[in-house]
Amino acid sequence: MAEWKDVTSCFSESQRYYKHTYLEIDEVYDEELEVSLFSSEEGPYEIYFSYGIMYGIVYADADKAYEVREQMKKDLQEAYDQSKEPSSEYIDWFAKKYDVQLPMDIYFDFNLGDFL
């Protein structure tokens, strides 16, 4: 039976810092689900997640971030245990429940001139 595994120690201390955030914890489930929590002194905490083709960021106030993260893990694990891939209905439900945002900087953090 799969369990959540804390893989935070796989990252060096310098790797845990990203754009004014700090990786507090990164966990994986069955090497297919991932949920990471980044703290921030300048804004809300960021909870990154991935499940099959579904991924994104959920923003949460510092005092609620760990609670939101645990609920997300529960919802993701339950869906994964039922079906190894998220359905479009599940993706819609999850995105609405958690107000999922897409990490746009992953795609747009480049020099456009390099592609022209």
Z-matrix of the N, CA and C atoms (Angstrom, degrees):
N
C 1 1.452
C 2 1.537 1 109.31
N 3 1.305 2 115.99 1 134.34
C 4 1.468 3 121.46 2 -178.61
C 5 1.525 4 110.93 3 -72.31
N 6 1.316 5 114.65 4 150.80
C 7 1.466 6 122.32 5 176.14
C 8 1.520 7 108.67 6 -136.01
N 9 1.310 8 115.86 7 158.25
C 10 1.456 9 120.61 8 173.26
C 11 1.518 10 107.93 9 -71.61
N 12 1.337 11 116.53 10 133.54
C 13 1.458 12 122.06 11 178.95
C 14 1.525 13 108.99 12 -119.95
N 15 1.306 14 115.48 13 131.68
C 16 1.458 15 121.42 14 177.12
C 17 1.529 16 107.89 15 -80.12
N 18 1.329 17 116.65 16 116.86
C 19 1.462 18 121.63 17 -179.40
C 20 1.534 19 111.62 18 -112.98
N 21 1.314 20 116.56 19 15.99
C 22 1.465 21 121.43 20 -178.16
C 23 1.521 22 111.57 21 -56.49
N 24 1.321 23 117.28 22 -37.63
C 25 1.462 24 120.49 23 -176.80
C 26 1.528 25 112.72 24 -67.72
N 27 1.322 26 118.40 25 -9.29
C 28 1.465 27 121.70 26 176.40
C 29 1.527 28 111.36 27 -71.67
N 30 1.329 29 116.70 28 -15.16
C 31 1.455 30 122.17 29 -178.90
C 32 1.522 31 109.45 30 -102.62
N 33 1.322 32 116.09 31 135.72
C 34 1.462 33 119.65 32 175.13
C 35 1.528 34 108.21 33 -70.03
N 36 1.301 35 115.80 34 164.89
C 37 1.468 36 120.09 35 179.95
C 38 1.529 37 110.63 36 -58.26
N 39 1.322 38 117.85 37 -41.61
C 40 1.472 39 119.90 38 -179.67
C 41 1.527 40 111.67 39 -68.60
N 42 1.333 41 118.17 40 -32.23
C 43 1.461 42 121.40 41 178.32
C 44 1.528 43 112.22 42 -70.56
N 45 1.306 44 116.76 43 -19.86
C 46 1.464 45 120.19 44 -177.59
C 47 1.528 46 112.54 45 -78.15
N 48 1.322 47 117.77 46 -10.87
C 49 1.465 48 121.77 47 176.75
C 50 1.519 49 109.15 48 -94.82
N 51 1.347 50 116.34 49 131.54
C 52 1.461 51 120.58 50 179.73
C 53 1.520 52 109.19 51 -149.89
N 54 1.322 53 116.42 52 114.74
C 55 1.472 54 122.70 53 175.21
C 56 1.529 55 113.33 54 43.36
N 57 1.293 56 117.36 55 61.89
C 58 1.472 57 124.55 56 176.76
C 59 1.531 58 113.45 57 67.26
N 60 1.330 59 117.11 58 20.41
C 61 1.458 60 120.81 59 175.16
C 62 1.524 61 108.25 60 -126.78
N 63 1.329 62 115.32 61 166.26
C 64 1.454 63 121.63 62 179.96
C 65 1.526 64 108.96 63 -134.48
N 66 1.329 65 116.85 64 127.75
C 67 1.460 66 121.98 65 179.33
C 68 1.521 67 109.48 66 -70.25
N 69 1.319 68 115.68 67 107.55
C 70 1.467 69 121.29 68 178.83
C 71 1.526 70 111.02 69 -79.84
N 72 1.338 71 115.69 70 -45.56
C 73 1.460 72 119.95 71 -177.75
C 74 1.524 73 109.49 72 -156.68
N 75 1.331 74 114.73 73 141.85
C 76 1.459 75 122.21 74 177.03
C 77 1.518 76 106.65 75 -133.12
N 78 1.324 77 116.48 76 122.72
C 79 1.459 78 121.09 77 -178.93
C 80 1.523 79 110.19 78 -127.26
N 81 1.330 80 115.43 79 147.32
C 82 1.458 81 121.80 80 176.23
C 83 1.529 82 109.23 81 -125.71
N 84 1.316 83 114.43 82 152.98
C 85 1.466 84 121.92 83 179.56
C 86 1.520 85 107.23 84 -126.63
N 87 1.316 86 116.74 85 120.67
C 88 1.465 87 122.61 86 178.06
C 89 1.530 88 111.61 87 53.57
N 90 1.314 89 116.99 88 28.01
C 91 1.456 90 123.79 89 -179.18
C 92 1.530 91 112.69 90 55.84
N 93 1.318 92 117.94 91 19.53
C 94 1.468 93 122.30 92 -178.64
C 95 1.524 94 113.35 93 -123.73
N 96 1.311 95 117.51 94 -31.72
C 97 1.461 96 121.67 95 177.52
C 98 1.519 97 107.72 96 -104.99
N 99 1.331 98 115.75 97 144.92
C 100 1.460 99 119.69 98 175.18
C 101 1.519 100 108.99 99 -140.60
N 102 1.333 101 115.57 100 136.99
C 103 1.458 102 122.00 101 175.79
C 104 1.528 103 107.31 102 -137.26
N 105 1.330 104 115.81 103 122.32
C 106 1.463 105 122.39 104 -178.36
C 107 1.513 106 109.67 105 -123.23
N 108 1.313 107 116.38 106 145.03
C 109 1.463 108 121.42 107 178.15
C 110 1.519 109 109.12 108 -119.19
N 111 1.336 110 115.72 109 123.93
C 112 1.457 111 122.88 110 176.68
C 113 1.514 112 108.66 111 -112.40
N 114 1.334 113 116.36 112 127.28
C 115 1.461 114 120.88 113 176.54
C 116 1.514 115 109.31 114 -90.63
N 117 1.329 116 115.20 115 161.83
C 118 1.451 117 120.70 116 179.76
C 119 1.519 118 109.49 117 -150.52
N 120 1.320 119 116.15 118 138.98
C 121 1.462 120 120.30 119 174.96
C 122 1.519 121 110.65 120 -87.26
N 123 1.326 122 116.86 121 -15.08
C 124 1.458 123 121.68 122 -174.17
C 125 1.526 124 114.50 123 -102.86
N 126 1.294 125 118.92 124 -7.48
C 127 1.456 126 119.92 125 -176.53
C 128 1.503 127 111.04 126 -169.87
N 129 1.329 128 116.04 127 -162.20
C 130 1.464 129 119.15 128 -179.61
C 131 1.527 130 111.57 129 -68.21
N 132 1.312 131 115.94 130 160.53
C 133 1.454 132 121.37 131 173.57
C 134 1.526 133 107.49 132 -74.30
N 135 1.330 134 115.52 133 155.26
C 136 1.456 135 121.75 134 -179.63
C 137 1.522 136 109.14 135 -118.07
N 138 1.316 137 116.07 136 129.83
C 139 1.455 138 121.48 137 177.39
C 140 1.531 139 107.03 138 -114.18
N 141 1.315 140 115.98 139 110.62
C 142 1.455 141 121.79 140 178.30
C 143 1.528 142 108.07 141 -92.34
N 144 1.324 143 116.27 142 144.13
C 145 1.459 144 119.57 143 178.19
C 146 1.518 145 109.44 144 -146.01
N 147 1.325 146 116.01 145 156.65
C 148 1.456 147 121.33 146 171.56
C 149 1.527 148 108.59 147 -147.34
N 150 1.320 149 114.17 148 143.63
C 151 1.465 150 123.36 149 178.69
C 152 1.522 151 106.55 150 -155.92
N 153 1.318 152 117.17 151 103.19
C 154 1.462 153 120.71 152 -177.64
C 155 1.518 154 110.43 153 59.43
N 156 1.329 155 116.14 154 -127.51
C 157 1.463 156 120.70 155 179.99
C 158 1.520 157 112.05 156 -80.92
N 159 1.306 158 117.52 157 -3.69
C 160 1.465 159 122.43 158 -176.38
C 161 1.526 160 109.99 159 -98.03
N 162 1.339 161 115.50 160 130.62
C 163 1.462 162 120.51 161 176.50
C 164 1.517 163 108.12 162 -157.04
N 165 1.310 164 116.53 163 164.16
C 166 1.452 165 119.76 164 177.38
C 167 1.516 166 112.25 165 165.93
N 168 1.328 167 113.95 166 -167.83
C 169 1.459 168 122.86 167 -178.80
C 170 1.516 169 108.28 168 -126.88
N 171 1.307 170 115.19 169 139.99
C 172 1.457 171 122.18 170 172.87
C 173 1.524 172 106.32 171 -120.87
N 174 1.311 173 116.26 172 129.39
C 175 1.463 174 121.14 173 179.05
C 176 1.521 175 108.98 174 -95.36
N 177 1.333 176 116.26 175 139.10
C 178 1.461 177 120.81 176 -179.09
C 179 1.526 178 109.42 177 -145.20
N 180 1.326 179 115.70 178 145.71
C 181 1.460 180 120.22 179 174.26
C 182 1.524 181 108.52 180 -63.11
N 183 1.316 182 116.02 181 148.90
C 184 1.464 183 121.77 182 -176.25
C 185 1.528 184 112.26 183 -52.93
N 186 1.323 185 117.58 184 -41.49
C 187 1.465 186 120.18 185 -176.26
C 188 1.529 187 113.46 186 -73.57
N 189 1.325 188 118.50 187 -12.24
C 190 1.469 189 122.33 188 179.97
C 191 1.530 190 112.68 189 -114.82
N 192 1.322 191 118.19 190 -7.54
C 193 1.459 192 121.69 191 -170.49
C 194 1.527 193 113.62 192 -59.30
N 195 1.323 194 117.71 193 -45.74
C 196 1.462 195 119.52 194 -179.26
C 197 1.528 196 111.35 195 -66.51
N 198 1.307 197 117.01 196 -37.79
C 199 1.467 198 121.10 197 177.80
C 200 1.529 199 110.77 198 -65.00
N 201 1.322 200 117.07 199 -45.72
C 202 1.466 201 121.27 200 178.39
C 203 1.521 202 109.83 201 -61.81
N 204 1.323 203 116.32 202 -44.43
C 205 1.464 204 121.18 203 179.29
C 206 1.525 205 111.88 204 -58.76
N 207 1.313 206 117.61 205 -44.00
C 208 1.467 207 120.82 206 179.32
C 209 1.530 208 111.52 207 -64.84
N 210 1.320 209 117.27 208 -38.99
C 211 1.470 210 119.97 209 178.00
C 212 1.526 211 110.51 210 -67.44
N 213 1.324 212 116.92 211 -39.67
C 214 1.465 213 120.20 212 176.56
C 215 1.522 214 110.71 213 -60.68
N 216 1.326 215 117.41 214 -45.90
C 217 1.465 216 121.16 215 178.32
C 218 1.528 217 110.59 216 -57.47
N 219 1.309 218 116.40 217 -44.09
C 220 1.468 219 120.60 218 -179.80
C 221 1.526 220 110.48 219 -61.60
N 222 1.340 221 116.76 220 -47.61
C 223 1.465 222 120.77 221 -179.38
C 224 1.528 223 111.38 222 -63.74
N 225 1.330 224 117.03 223 -43.68
C 226 1.460 225 120.69 224 -179.70
C 227 1.527 226 111.59 225 -65.55
N 228 1.321 227 116.50 226 -44.13
C 229 1.462 228 120.13 227 -179.61
C 230 1.523 229 111.08 228 -62.99
N 231 1.310 230 116.36 229 -43.65
C 232 1.471 231 120.36 230 -179.86
C 233 1.534 232 110.18 231 -59.56
N 234 1.321 233 117.04 232 -46.09
C 235 1.472 234 120.60 233 -180.00
C 236 1.528 235 110.70 234 -66.53
N 237 1.325 236 117.12 235 -41.80
C 238 1.462 237 121.14 236 -179.38
C 239 1.526 238 111.11 237 -64.35
N 240 1.305 239 117.02 238 -42.26
C 241 1.468 240 120.16 239 179.71
C 242 1.525 241 111.71 240 -64.29
N 243 1.326 242 117.00 241 -27.32
C 244 1.475 243 121.06 242 178.08
C 245 1.518 244 111.93 243 -83.38
N 246 1.324 245 116.18 244 -38.02
C 247 1.453 246 121.56 245 -177.59
C 248 1.525 247 108.10 246 -150.15
N 249 1.277 248 117.72 247 124.45
C 250 1.469 249 121.57 248 -174.47
C 251 1.530 250 113.06 249 -65.40
N 252 1.309 251 118.44 250 -14.65
C 253 1.473 252 123.11 251 176.77
C 254 1.521 253 109.37 252 -124.86
N 255 1.335 254 117.16 253 140.31
C 256 1.468 255 119.04 254 179.70
C 257 1.522 256 111.51 255 -73.76
N 258 1.323 257 116.08 256 137.24
C 259 1.468 258 120.85 257 175.63
C 260 1.524 259 109.02 258 -78.89
N 261 1.312 260 117.13 259 162.84
C 262 1.467 261 119.86 260 178.19
C 263 1.521 262 110.18 261 -64.18
N 264 1.323 263 117.85 262 -32.97
C 265 1.461 264 121.12 263 177.15
C 266 1.527 265 111.07 264 -65.38
N 267 1.339 266 115.91 265 -41.72
C 268 1.461 267 119.82 266 178.67
C 269 1.526 268 110.59 267 -65.86
N 270 1.319 269 117.08 268 -43.27
C 271 1.462 270 120.94 269 179.01
C 272 1.523 271 109.97 270 -58.43
N 273 1.328 272 117.59 271 -46.22
C 274 1.468 273 121.30 272 178.47
C 275 1.523 274 111.05 273 -60.90
N 276 1.335 275 117.00 274 -45.80
C 277 1.469 276 121.45 275 -178.70
C 278 1.530 277 110.67 276 -61.92
N 279 1.324 278 116.01 277 -48.90
C 280 1.464 279 121.35 278 -177.45
C 281 1.530 280 110.33 279 -63.46
N 282 1.331 281 116.59 280 -44.24
C 283 1.471 282 121.02 281 -179.26
C 284 1.520 283 111.78 282 -60.86
N 285 1.314 284 116.50 283 -39.51
C 286 1.470 285 120.08 284 178.87
C 287 1.524 286 111.21 285 -73.00
N 288 1.328 287 117.21 286 -43.67
C 289 1.463 288 120.80 287 -177.95
C 290 1.522 289 111.18 288 -59.97
N 291 1.332 290 117.13 289 -41.49
C 292 1.465 291 120.61 290 -174.00
C 293 1.528 292 113.67 291 -106.10
N 294 1.310 293 118.03 292 3.99
C 295 1.466 294 121.86 293 -178.33
C 296 1.535 295 109.92 294 51.43
N 297 1.324 296 115.29 295 56.68
C 298 1.457 297 122.30 296 -176.29
C 299 1.529 298 110.65 297 -64.99
N 300 1.322 299 114.68 298 136.23
C 301 1.461 300 122.83 299 176.24
C 302 1.532 301 107.70 300 -114.07
N 303 1.317 302 116.90 301 149.33
C 304 1.457 303 120.35 302 176.33
C 305 1.525 304 109.89 303 -90.48
N 306 1.313 305 117.48 304 140.31
C 307 1.469 306 120.80 305 -179.99
C 308 1.524 307 110.72 306 -78.10
N 309 1.311 308 117.02 307 82.12
C 310 1.457 309 122.09 308 -174.29
C 311 1.521 310 113.27 309 -63.23
N 312 1.322 311 119.08 310 -29.24
C 313 1.460 312 119.58 311 -177.97
C 314 1.517 313 112.53 312 -65.23
N 315 1.304 314 117.60 313 -21.10
C 316 1.462 315 120.61 314 177.51
C 317 1.523 316 109.67 315 -63.70
N 318 1.312 317 116.87 316 -36.41
C 319 1.453 318 121.17 317 -177.34
C 320 1.525 319 113.84 318 -93.67
N 321 1.303 320 118.25 319 -25.53
C 322 1.453 321 120.61 320 -171.57
C 323 1.525 322 114.09 321 -113.74
N 324 1.313 323 119.03 322 10.61
C 325 1.452 324 122.31 323 178.69
C 326 1.535 325 108.68 324 -91.41
N 327 1.355 326 115.44 325 66.20
C 328 1.440 327 120.99 326 -178.93
C 329 1.513 328 110.08 327 -150.66
N 330 1.326 329 116.89 328 168.69
C 331 1.450 330 122.86 329 177.92
C 332 1.520 331 107.64 330 -92.37
N 333 1.306 332 117.98 331 114.61
C 334 1.460 333 122.73 332 -177.32
C 335 1.521 334 110.85 333 -57.88
N 336 1.324 335 117.98 334 -31.85
C 337 1.456 336 121.95 335 179.03
C 338 1.528 337 113.34 336 -59.48
N 339 1.334 338 116.87 337 -26.79
C 340 1.458 339 120.64 338 178.59
C 341 1.527 340 112.15 339 -65.67
N 342 1.334 341 116.93 340 -19.87
C 343 1.459 342 121.21 341 -175.78
C 344 1.520 343 113.20 342 -106.23
N 345 1.314 344 117.05 343 -5.29
C 346 1.475 345 120.82 344 -178.61
C 347 1.502 346 111.90 345 -97.62
